[in-house]
Amino acid sequence: MKKILLLAVVLLSSILLPAQGVYQLWGMTQAGGKDDQGVIFNTDGAGNKFRLKHEFSNLFNQGYGPVLELTAYKGKFYGMTIRGGVYNTGVIFEWNPNTGIYTKKVDLKNAGASLTLPSGKLTLSNGKFYGTSYYGANGSGAIFEWDPNTNIYTEKFDFSYSEDGQAPLGGLIMYGDKYYGLTAGGGSNYAGVIFEWDPATNVYTKKYDFNSVDGTYPSGGLTIYGCRLYGMTSWGGLNEAGVIFEWSPTSNVFQKKFDFDGTGGSHPYGNLTLLNGIFYGTTNRGGANNTGAIFKWHPATNIYYKQFDFNNANGESPVGSLIANNGKFFGLTNGGGSMNYGVIFEWNPSTNIYSKKLDFNGANGKNPSSGNSFTLVPAPVAKGLPGSCTTFLPVTINSSNNNQWISITDDDGNAVAEIKANGNNLGIVTASMFINNTAVREDASKRLYLDRNITITAQVQPTTAVDIRLYIKGVEYEALKNAVNSNGQSAGIDSISDITVYKVSDG
């Protein structure tokens, strides 16, 4: 696998869309940055190549203190802040990663003129966003709708403390055609509830009241697995340390599945994350150092395993949820690390190896909190420099990863190529890319070829077939499709299936 002259692309059904196999992690911290008011950042899909993308400032009431997660929609990110804006109760914002432009969309204050304060991430359905707030007209929280196309914000339902629950913290999840969620308090036992809300009819139904035996004060949200919803409470249960529970939306049957005990972790604040039929999560406290733990729980067998103990050096007290990419989990801690400002971490469930990827230091972010979790999105295709050749950082492919898709990216984590070595140990693999900025070129046989050429060189040549994915931009595909050679012949391309990769050894 010496040089690949990219005449076309193989294994890509998404040639006009963002890359399928290369991803980026996007996140926020509630504090830090130049004004200590929070940041937006991203890394590549392995938690490396950290880039500070936006620093919040409440200058001109733009909002600060971002909470929860970013939501991607039509090439832009949307999120909320808990402070700032005209009323100092937070805003809904839009951020464009292509231009770096931040736009405040809505000052969060409900129709009843009471404070709002966002408490659940924005959830997208049918082109509209839905979210929850900590307060509302009755002081117990609200469900709202926001249309990004019209910028119309509508408060849909106001919670009342004992009747409906109070403070929905974990956001909404759609199951069937209805939304489901949890409140951290209120209800008949003042310990939180499970609720259902129908966006079509605006009908709210309380489904279950938490209690001291089955768990109290859930701070996260629900996760779908099969025909049931799973979640955790932060308190209550046998040891007053929280529980894992299962609930059926069809039968309304609730089952407490596991009691946290402190030793194995206690007081979870995030969501359960599902991977290959097993749930994974973190606790905020408990474990060997009382600074939290990573765990896995098998819903089929109801067996719980503590996997890793946080400590001050490697990060402590996670408050968000884990996210999976390429067989590994990534997350954020609220504290610990070199400055005690929290860390970005990677954890491999196959090897149980934990790696601290970044220490927050204040300038690059500080103390992720209030459900700050990663958002995983396809990486854009690397732009390159027109008329120039760009060399990328090498990757190593050996026995530890030779059956995985290994990404080659630019300095910003944007997609260049992927290699799956199929058991071949290729050693150090280097890659470069040339972007043609003249007329579409042809070879000696009058075959037209793409404006993007990728050279991949392996230290050790493979002995069996190696799979690759090579990424191009839509404009490059269209240029090839519409070009004619020096004999006036077209490229003959009607679809992605009409183009092919050719491997050459010369320059």
NORGISUL-V484268 format. One record per residue. RES is the residue in one small letter. SS is DSSP state (H for helix, E for strand, C for the rest). Layout:
res = [RES	RES]
ss = [SS	SS]
This chain:
res = [m	k	k	i	l	l	l	a	v	v	l	l	s	s	i	l	l	p	a	q	g	v	y	q	l	w	g	m	t	q	a	g	g	k	d	d	q	g	v	i	f	n	t	d	g	a	g	n	k	f	r	l	k	h	e	f	s	n	l	f	n	q	g	y	g	p	v	l	e	l	t	a	y	k	g	k	f	y	g	m	t	i	r	g	g	v	y	n	t	g	v	i	f	e	w	n	p	n	t	g	i	y	t	k	k	v	d	l	k	n	a	g	a	s	l	t	l	p	s	g	k	l	t	l	s	n	g	k	f	y	g	t	s	y	y	g	a	n	g	s	g	a	i	f	e	w	d	p	n	t	n	i	y	t	e	k	f	d	f	s	y	s	e	d	g	q	a	p	l	g	g	l	i	m	y	g	d	k	y	y	g	l	t	a	g	g	g	s	n	y	a	g	v	i	f	e	w	d	p	a	t	n	v	y	t	k	k	y	d	f	n	s	v	d	g	t	y	p	s	g	g	l	t	i	y	g	c	r	l	y	g	m	t	s	w	g	g	l	n	e	a	g	v	i	f	e	w	s	p	t	s	n	v	f	q	k	k	f	d	f	d	g	t	g	g	s	h	p	y	g	n	l	t	l	l	n	g	i	f	y	g	t	t	n	r	g	g	a	n	n	t	g	a	i	f	k	w	h	p	a	t	n	i	y	y	k	q	f	d	f	n	n	a	n	g	e	s	p	v	g	s	l	i	a	n	n	g	k	f	f	g	l	t	n	g	g	g	s	m	n	y	g	v	i	f	e	w	n	p	s	t	n	i	y	s	k	k	l	d	f	n	g	a	n	g	k	n	p	s	s	g	n	s	f	t	l	v	p	a	p	v	a	k	g	l	p	g	s	c	t	t	f	l	p	v	t	i	n	s	s	n	n	n	q	w	i	s	i	t	d	d	d	g	n	a	v	a	e	i	k	a	n	g	n	n	l	g	i	v	t	a	s	m	f	i	n	n	t	a	v	r	e	d	a	s	k	r	l	y	l	d	r	n	i	t	i	t	a	q	v	q	p	t	t	a	v	d	i	r	l	y	i	k	g	v	e	y	e	a	l	k	n	a	v	n	s	n	g	q	s	a	g	i	d	s	i	s	d	i	t	v	y	k	v	s	d	g]
ss = [C	C	C	E	E	C	C	C	C	C	C	C	C	C	C	C	C	C	C	C	C	C	E	E	E	E	E	E	E	C	E	C	C	C	C	C	C	C	E	E	E	E	E	E	C	C	C	C	C	C	E	E	E	E	E	C	C	C	C	C	C	C	C	E	E	E	E	E	E	E	E	E	E	C	C	E	E	E	E	E	E	E	E	C	C	C	C	C	C	C	E	E	E	E	E	E	C	C	C	C	E	E	E	E	E	E	E	C	E	C	C	C	C	C	E	C	C	E	E	E	E	E	E	E	E	C	C	E	E	E	E	E	E	C	C	C	C	C	C	C	C	E	E	E	E	E	E	C	C	C	C	E	E	E	E	E	E	E	C	C	H	H	H	H	C	E	C	C	C	C	C	C	E	E	E	C	C	E	E	E	E	E	C	C	E	C	C	C	C	C	C	C	E	E	E	E	E	E	C	C	C	C	E	E	E	E	E	E	E	C	E	C	C	C	E	E	C	C	C	C	C	C	E	E	E	C	C	E	E	E	E	E	E	C	E	C	C	C	C	C	C	C	E	E	E	E	E	C	C	C	C	C	C	E	E	E	E	E	E	C	C	E	C	C	E	E	C	C	C	C	C	C	E	E	E	C	C	E	E	E	E	E	E	C	E	C	C	C	C	C	C	C	E	E	E	E	E	E	C	C	C	C	E	E	E	E	E	E	E	C	E	C	C	C	E	E	C	C	C	C	C	C	E	E	E	C	C	E	E	E	E	E	C	C	E	C	C	C	C	C	C	C	E	E	E	E	E	E	C	C	C	C	E	E	E	E	E	E	E	C	C	E	C	C	E	E	C	C	C	C	C	C	C	C	E	E	E	E	C	C	E	C	C	C	C	E	C	C	E	E	E	E	E	E	E	E	E	C	C	C	C	C	C	C	E	E	E	E	E	C	C	C	C	C	E	E	E	E	E	E	C	C	C	C	C	C	E	E	E	E	E	E	E	E	E	C	C	C	C	C	E	E	C	C	C	C	C	E	E	C	C	E	E	E	E	E	E	E	C	C	C	C	C	C	C	C	E	E	E	E	C	C	C	H	H	H	H	H	H	H	H	H	C	E	C	C	C	C	C	E	C	C	C	C	C	H	H	H	C	C	C	E	E	C	C	C	C]
